[in-house]
Amino acid sequence: CMVKLDGIVATMADDSRLNLQMHFMGADQICSDIEDGECLSRLDAYRSELGDNTRLQMLMSACSEAASAVEEEAELVVGEDAPPADGDAPPSDGDAPPADAPEDGEAPPS
């Protein structure tokens, strides 16, 4: 199982692998003040040095955190696109009176 999981991680695009591995405990300290490429190299080396059980736990935790972050981001985006609550919506063209309609208290045009 671990060999397959390692294979999947190894074949991920660099940006995806970096995003995943940045969820490793201590990744922020490992990568402080260095470029993404160097960070990825260090995190790859760190991952490969871990024992199977520790690596599995670390990858499972990172996957869970990454998935939660994606879900939270999706909820924010959906919230921005959501229609306004009842009472907050501006009238649609179908609700507006015709342009030549009399205003309240005026006689209709003849």
C-alpha positions in Angstrom: 0.0 0.0 0.0 2.8 2.4 1.0 4.7 1.7 -2.3 1.6 2.6 -4.3 1.0 5.8 -2.3 4.6 6.8 -2.7 4.3 6.2 -6.4 1.2 8.4 -6.6 2.9 11.2 -4.7 6.0 11.0 -6.8 4.1 11.3 -10.0 2.1 14.4 -8.9 2.9 17.7 -10.6 5.5 19.7 -8.6 2.9 22.3 -7.5 0.4 19.7 -6.4 3.1 17.8 -4.5 4.3 21.0 -2.9 0.8 21.9 -1.9 0.2 18.5 -0.4 3.5 18.3 1.5 3.2 21.8 2.9 0.5 20.2 5.1 3.2 18.0 6.7 3.9 18.9 10.4 6.9 21.2 10.4 6.8 22.0 6.7 6.5 25.7 7.4 9.8 25.5 9.4 11.6 23.4 6.8 10.6 25.8 4.0 10.9 29.1 5.8 12.7 31.7 3.6 13.5 29.4 0.7 12.2 29.2 -2.9 9.5 26.7 -3.8 11.9 24.4 -5.7 14.3 24.1 -2.8 11.3 23.6 -0.4 9.9 20.8 -2.6 13.4 19.1 -2.6 13.7 19.3 1.1 10.1 18.0 1.7 10.7 15.1 -0.7 13.8 14.2 1.2 12.0 14.5 4.5 9.2 12.3 3.3 11.6 9.6 2.0 13.5 9.5 5.4 10.3 8.7 7.4 9.4 5.1 8.3 6.5 3.6 6.5 4.0 4.0 9.4 5.0 7.6 10.0 5.0 8.4 6.3 1.5 6.9 5.9 0.2 8.9 8.9 1.8 12.1 7.6 0.4 11.6 4.1 -3.1 10.7 5.4 -3.1 13.8 7.6 -1.8 16.0 4.8 -4.5 14.7 2.4 -7.2 15.3 5.0 -6.0 18.9 5.6 -5.7 19.6 1.9 -9.2 18.3 1.2 -10.6 20.4 4.1 -8.9 23.5 2.7 -10.3 22.8 -0.8 -13.8 22.3 0.7 -13.6 25.6 2.7 -12.5 27.5 -0.4 -15.3 26.0 -2.4 -17.8 27.0 0.2 -16.5 30.6 0.1 -16.7 30.7 -3.7 -20.3 29.3 -3.6 -21.2 31.8 -0.9 -20.0 34.7 -3.1 -22.1 33.5 -6.1 -25.2 32.8 -4.0 -28.4 34.8 -4.8 -29.2 37.5 -2.3 -31.5 36.6 0.6 -35.2 37.3 0.3 -35.9 41.0 0.7 -32.4 42.0 -0.4 -33.0 41.3 -4.1 -33.5 44.3 -6.4 -36.6 44.1 -8.5 -36.3 42.3 -11.7 -37.5 43.9 -15.0 -40.7 41.9 -14.7 -41.5 43.6 -11.4 -40.9 47.2 -12.6 -43.9 49.2 -13.8 -44.0 50.2 -17.5 -42.1 53.4 -18.3 -45.4 55.3 -19.2 -47.3 54.1 -16.1 -48.6 56.9 -13.8 -46.9 57.4 -10.5 -49.0 57.0 -7.4 -51.7 59.6 -7.2 -51.5 60.7 -10.9 -54.2 60.2 -13.5 -53.4 57.7 -16.3 -52.2 59.3 -19.6 -55.0 59.9 -22.1 
